[in-house]
Amino acid sequence: VTDLIQLLGEEFLAIISFLAFTQLANHWNWSRKTALVFGLVLSSILFGVYHISTYDYNVGYAIIGLFLGRMVMTIAFMRTKSIWASFLVHYIYDFIGFYAAFVALAH
């Protein structure tokens, strides 16, 4: 249960930063598409930065490796306008990663 609450907290932080960056670009009168891309890219980078300590300060993996995964999660939010969609994608993404690590260690 604690992990699910943590994932939901991460989703709130990621989606709030996406919305904030997008709103900032809107404030600068950028086009809607450019504002969405700006918010998506910056919030995905920030998500990686949040995780630097989680991945033993492997900056390359934390920022670049998690960047694409976060983009998929945020796109799920963008398409559905529901944090539950991005939460579900996040949960599946983490589950697959942890399961693969578990299987690799078991052999």
Protein Blocks (a to p, Z undefined) as FASTA:
>chain_A
ZZmmmmmmmmmmmmmmmmmmmmmmmmnopafklmmmmmmmmmmmmmmmmmmmmnoopakl
mmmmmmmmmmmmmmmmmmnopaklmmmmmmmmmmmmmmmmmmmmmZZ
